[in-house]
């Protein structure tokens, strides 16, 4: 398993844990500093690294990881990218609701083995810019 990259290290050092807010912050960081495909790849690597580091590689979920990247990216498009994460999250507090994706995905789809293994698009409601 490779070592975590600098953005992940910084977030881990700044916070006492790695919960939903930190996932959003990591997505925000990658999306602001890397081209979209590279940001998604970096996020996959980081979340897989964390899962392996906690002896839980089976907890990695491809659809949740990439759907949150899409949601953060949609919100980044609405504002200039020169603000801090604190400013970004203040304007987009709803992103701190870890249940946000339930508006777009059914529980059956999100809990499916396919969604865990590969990205699947929303089955209830498309993301606004993707509609």
Helices and strands as residue ranges (DSSP letters): H 6-14, H 20-33, H 36-53, G 57-59, H 62-77, H 85-91, G 93-96, G 100-103, H 107-110, H 113-117, G 128-130
